[in-house]
Amino acid sequence: MLTYVFIIVVIAIGFDFINGFHDSANSIATIVGTRVLSPFAAVCWAATFNFVAAFVGNTAVAKAVSGGFVDQHIVDANVICAALIGAIIWNLLTWFYGIPSSSSHALIGGFAGAAIAKGGFAALTWGTKWIQTLSFIVISPTLGMLAGFLLMALVLNLFQKASPRRVDKVFRPGQLASSALLSFAHGQNDAQKTMGIIVGLLVATQGYFVNETGFWRHFYLANNSHIPWWVEIAAYSAISLGTLFGGWRIVHTMGSRITRLRPVGGFAAEGGGALVILAATKFGIPVSTTHTITGAIVGVGATNRLSAVRWGLASKIVWAWVVTIPAAGAMAAISYLLLSTAIKI
C-alpha cells in the first residue's frame, strides 16, 4: 500500500506538469502574440516566475483544496488517484483541441466525481469553498474583463497623444513585467491545488505511515494544517517544467484568435489578470487562471471596438468552462469504479 500511495504522489506531480503544460498559454500567449518575446524565451521567462512563487505567499489555496470540497472521511487512495486520472484525461482532451479550459476546475471536478462515486452526493462538503469556486466561474472572467478594460482605457488616455510607435516602445519592456507578474500569480494559485491534493492523500492514508521511519516517515501527515516542504518544491518544480514545454495549440487560440493584441494590450491584459488572481489567492480561492486571463484579453479587445473580439470563439470557450467540472467528474467517477474493483483499500 505504501508503494501505491507513492505512485499516486508521482501521478499528482505528473498532473501538475500537465497543468503547467496546458496552462502555459495563460502566461505567455499575449507576450508571444505581440512578438515581445520568442516562444522559447517566453516559456523560460514564465517558468522562472512560476517557480519564484514557491518562496512568496501563503498556502491558503492548498488547504482549501485538501479539506474544503470533500468529506475527509470519504477520501482514500483510490478517490485521489481517480480524481487525478479524470483531471488528466480532460486536460489532455482540451489541450488536443486547443481549448483553454481550467485545469483547476478539472482537478476539483475530478475530486468531486470520485468522491460521489464512492459515497454519493453526501460526500461533498457543500459550503463556502464550493460557493466560491462555482461562482468564480462567472466572477473571475468578469473581473478579468473589467480589470483589462479599465487598465487599457487608462493607458490609452495617458498616451492618447503619443504615436503608436512610441507606445509600443514603452510597453514592450512593460509587458515583460506584466508577464512576469501573471506567471508568478499563475504559479502561486495553480501549484497549490496539486499541493492540496497530495496533502489530502497523505492525511487520508496517515495510518500507513504513522509507525514508519526513514524515507516513508516524510509522508506522514496528521492533518492539513502543515504543507511539507518537499510537497511545495515538487509542485512548483513540476508546474514550472510543464510551462517550459508549453501548450502551443492553446497559445495560438489565446494569443491571436480571440483578439489581436499589441504590446500595450498585452500589458493591460496580463496586468489586469494577475491582479485578480493574486487577490483570489490571498483569500484562499482556487480560481481559474485560464478564465481570468481570457476575460482580461476580451476586455482589452473591447476597448478598441466590440467587433474586435471574436465572440463566436469566446462563446465556445465559455461552454468548455461550464462543462469542465461535470466532464472531469464523470471521468473520475468511472476511474474510481474501475480502481475500486482492481485495488481493494
C-alpha positions in Angstrom: 0.0 0.0 0.0 2.9 2.4 0.7 4.1 1.9 -2.9 0.6 2.6 -4.2 0.5 5.9 -2.3 3.9 6.8 -3.6 2.7 6.1 -7.2 -0.3 8.4 -6.6 2.0 11.2 -5.4 4.0 10.7 -8.7 0.7 10.9 -10.7 -0.2 14.1 -8.8 3.2 15.6 -9.8 2.5 14.5 -13.3 -0.8 16.2 -13.3 0.9 19.4 -12.1 3.4 19.1 -15.0 0.4 18.8 -17.4 -1.3 21.7 -15.6 1.8 23.9 -16.4 1.9 22.5 -20.0 -1.8 23.1 -20.5 -1.9 26.5 -18.8 1.4 27.9 -20.2 -0.8 29.8 -22.6 -2.1 31.8 -19.7 1.3 33.3 -19.0 2.9 33.5 -22.5 0.1 33.8 -25.1 -0.1 37.6 -25.1 3.7 38.1 -24.9 4.2 35.7 -27.9 1.1 37.1 -29.7 2.6 40.6 -29.5 6.1 39.3 -30.5 7.8 40.9 -27.5 9.5 37.5 -26.9 10.1 34.5 -29.0 8.1 31.4 -27.9 11.2 29.7 -26.3 12.2 32.9 -24.4 8.6 33.4 -23.3 8.3 29.9 -21.7 11.6 30.3 -20.0 10.5 33.6 -18.6 7.2 32.2 -17.4 8.7 29.1 -15.9 11.1 31.1 -13.9 8.4 33.2 -12.3 6.2 30.1 -11.8 8.9 28.7 -9.6 9.7 32.0 -7.8 6.1 31.9 -6.4 7.2 28.9 -4.2 9.1 31.3 -1.9 6.4 34.0 -1.5 2.9 34.0 -0.2 0.6 31.7 1.8 -0.8 28.2 1.3 -4.5 29.0 1.8 -5.5 27.6 -1.6 -3.7 24.2 -0.9 -5.5 23.9 2.4 -8.9 24.8 0.8 -8.4 22.0 -1.8 -7.3 19.4 0.7 -10.2 20.0 3.1 -12.8 22.3 1.7 -14.6 20.3 -1.0 -14.9 16.6 0.0 -15.7 15.0 3.4 -12.3 13.8 4.7 -13.9 10.5 5.9 -14.6 9.6 2.3 -11.2 10.3 0.9 -8.8 7.3 0.3 -6.1 6.5 -2.1 -8.5 5.3 -4.8 -10.5 8.5 -4.6 -7.4 10.7 -5.0 -6.0 8.5 -7.8 -9.3 8.6 -9.7 -9.6 12.4 -9.3 -6.2 12.8 -10.8 -6.9 10.4 -13.7 -10.2 12.2 -14.6 -8.5 15.6 -14.5 -5.5 14.5 -16.6 -7.8 13.0 -19.3 -9.9 16.2 -19.5 -6.8 18.4 -19.7 -5.3 16.3 -22.5 -8.5 16.3 -24.5 -8.9 20.1 -24.2 -5.2 20.6 -25.0 -5.5 18.5 -28.1 -8.4 20.6 -29.4 -6.7 23.9 -28.3 -9.4 24.8 -25.8 -8.3 27.0 -22.9 -10.2 25.2 -20.2 -9.5 25.3 -16.5 -7.0 22.8 -15.0 -8.1 23.9 -11.6 -11.8 23.1 -12.2 -10.8 19.8 -13.9 -9.0 18.8 -10.7 -11.8 19.9 -8.4 -14.4 18.3 -10.6 -12.3 15.0 -10.7 -12.1 15.1 -6.9 -15.8 15.6 -6.5 -16.7 12.9 -9.1 -14.5 10.3 -7.5 -15.9 11.1 -4.0 -19.5 10.9 -5.3 -18.8 7.5 -6.9 -17.7 6.3 -3.5 -20.2 8.0 -1.1 -22.9 9.7 -3.2 -23.5 13.4 -3.1 -23.3 13.4 0.7 -19.5 13.0 0.2 -19.3 16.7 -0.8 -19.0 19.3 1.9 -21.4 21.9 0.5 -20.2 25.2 1.9 -18.1 28.3 1.3 -15.4 26.8 -0.9 -17.9 25.3 -3.3 -19.9 28.5 -3.5 -16.7 30.5 -4.2 -15.4 28.1 -6.8 -18.7 27.8 -8.7 -19.4 31.5 -8.6 -15.9 32.4 -9.7 -16.6 30.5 -13.0 -18.5 33.7 -13.8 -16.8 36.2 -11.4 -13.2 35.6 -12.4 -13.5 36.2 -16.2 -15.8 39.1 -15.4 -13.3 40.7 -13.1 -10.6 39.9 -15.5 -12.5 41.6 -18.3 -13.2 44.6 -16.2 -9.6 44.9 -15.0 -8.2 44.5 -18.5 -10.7 47.0 -19.9 -10.1 49.7 -17.2 -6.3 49.3 -17.3 -6.3 49.5 -21.1 -8.6 52.5 -21.1 -6.4 54.2 -18.5 -3.3 53.6 -20.6 -5.0 54.8 -23.8 -6.0 58.1 -22.1 -2.5 58.6 -20.7 -0.9 58.0 -24.1 -3.6 59.5 -26.3 -1.2 62.0 -27.9 1.7 59.5 -28.4 2.3 57.8 -31.7 1.7 54.1 -31.9 5.4 53.5 -32.4 6.2 55.3 -29.1 3.5 53.4 -27.2 5.0 50.1 -28.4 8.5 51.2 -27.4 7.3 51.9 -23.9 5.2 48.8 -23.4 7.4 46.2 -24.9 9.6 46.2 -21.8 6.5 46.9 -19.7 5.0 43.6 -21.0 8.0 41.7 -19.6 7.0 43.0 -16.1 3.3 42.2 -16.6 4.0 38.7 -18.0 6.3 38.0 -15.0 3.6 39.1 -12.6 1.0 36.9 -14.3 3.3 33.9 -14.3 4.0 34.5 -10.6 0.3 34.6 -9.9 -0.4 31.5 -12.0 2.3 29.5 -10.2 1.1 30.6 -6.8 -2.5 29.7 -7.3 -2.3 26.7 -9.5 0.6 24.8 -7.9 -1.2 24.9 -4.6 -4.1 22.9 -6.0 -1.8 19.9 -6.6 -0.2 20.5 -3.2 -3.7 20.3 -1.7 -4.5 17.0 -3.4 -1.2 15.5 -2.2 -1.8 16.7 1.4 -5.3 15.3 1.2 -3.9 11.9 0.2 -1.3 11.9 2.9 -3.8 12.8 5.6 -6.2 10.1 4.3 -3.5 7.4 4.4 -1.7 8.6 7.5 -2.3 5.2 9.2 0.1 3.5 6.7 2.9 5.8 7.7 2.5 6.5 11.5 4.9 3.8 12.6 7.3 4.1 9.6 10.8 5.5 9.9 13.4 6.8 7.3 12.2 7.6 3.8 8.5 6.8 4.4 8.3 8.9 7.5 8.3 12.0 5.4 4.9 11.0 4.0 3.1 11.0 7.4 0.7 13.9 8.0 -1.8 14.1 10.9 -3.8 16.9 9.3 -3.8 19.5 6.6 -2.6 22.4 8.7 1.0 22.0 7.5 2.3 21.6 4.0 5.6 19.7 3.9 8.5 21.5 2.2 9.0 18.7 -0.3 5.4 18.9 -1.4 5.8 22.6 -2.1 9.1 22.2 -4.0 7.8 19.3 -6.0 4.6 21.1 -7.0 6.3 24.3 -8.1 9.0 22.5 -9.9 6.5 20.4 -11.9 4.3 23.2 -12.9 7.4 25.3 -13.9 8.7 22.4 -16.1 5.3 21.9 -17.7 5.2 25.6 -18.5 8.7 25.3 -20.0 7.4 22.7 -22.5 4.4 24.9 -23.5 1.0 24.1 -24.8 1.3 25.7 -28.3 -2.2 24.9 -29.5 -3.7 27.0 -26.7 -1.1 29.7 -27.1 -2.4 30.3 -30.6 -6.0 30.5 -29.5 -5.4 33.0 -26.7 -2.6 34.9 -28.3 -4.2 35.8 -31.6 -7.6 34.1 -32.3 -9.7 35.8 -29.6 -8.5 39.3 -30.5 -5.4 40.9 -32.0 -3.1 42.4 -29.4 -0.3 45.0 -29.4 2.3 45.2 -26.5 0.1 47.8 -24.8 -2.8 45.4 -24.9 -0.7 42.5 -23.7 0.4 44.6 -20.8 -3.1 45.6 -19.8 -4.5 42.0 -20.2 -1.6 40.4 -18.2 -1.6 43.1 -15.5 -5.4 43.0 -15.0 -5.5 39.2 -14.9 -2.6 39.0 -12.5 -4.2 41.4 -10.0 -7.4 39.4 -10.0 -5.6 36.1 -9.5 -3.4 37.4 -6.7 -6.4 38.7 -4.9 -8.1 35.4 -5.1 -5.0 33.6 -3.9 -4.8 35.9 -0.9 -8.3 34.8 0.2 -7.7 31.1 -0.5 -10.0 30.8 -3.5 -8.8 28.3 -6.2 -9.6 30.5 -9.1 -9.1 29.6 -12.7 -6.2 31.5 -14.2 -7.4 30.4 -17.7 -10.8 32.0 -17.1 -9.3 35.2 -15.7 -6.7 35.9 -18.4 -9.2 35.1 -21.2 -11.7 37.6 -19.7 -8.9 40.2 -19.5 -8.0 39.6 -23.2 -11.6 40.1 -24.1 -11.8 43.3 -22.0 -8.7 44.7 -23.7 -10.1 43.9 -27.2 -13.4 45.6 -26.3 -11.7 48.9 -25.7 -11.0 49.1 -29.4 -14.4 48.1 -30.5 -16.7 45.2 -29.6 -16.3 43.7 -33.1 -12.6 43.3 -32.4 -13.4 40.4 -30.2 -14.3 37.1 -31.9 -17.4 36.4 -29.8 -18.2 33.1 -31.5 -14.9 31.7 -30.4 -15.3 33.3 -26.9 -18.7 31.6 -26.5 -17.3 28.2 -27.3 -14.6 28.7 -24.7 -17.2 29.6 -22.2 -19.1 26.4 -22.9 -15.9 24.5 -22.3 -15.7 26.2 -18.9 -19.2 25.2 -18.0 -18.7 21.5 -18.8 -15.2 21.1 -17.3 -16.3 20.2 -13.7 -19.0 17.7 -14.7 -16.9 16.2 -17.5 -13.8 15.7 -15.4 -16.1 14.5 -12.6 -17.7 11.8 -14.8 -14.3 10.6 -16.0 -13.0 10.4 -12.4 -16.2 8.5 -11.3 -15.6 5.9 -13.9 -11.9 5.7 -13.0 -12.9 5.2 -9.3 -15.3 2.4 -10.1 -12.5 0.6 -12.1 -9.9 1.2 -9.5 -12.0 0.1 -6.6 -12.7 -3.2 -8.4 -9.0 -3.7 -9.1 -7.5 -2.4 -5.9 -9.1 -3.0 -2.5 -8.3 -0.4 0.2 
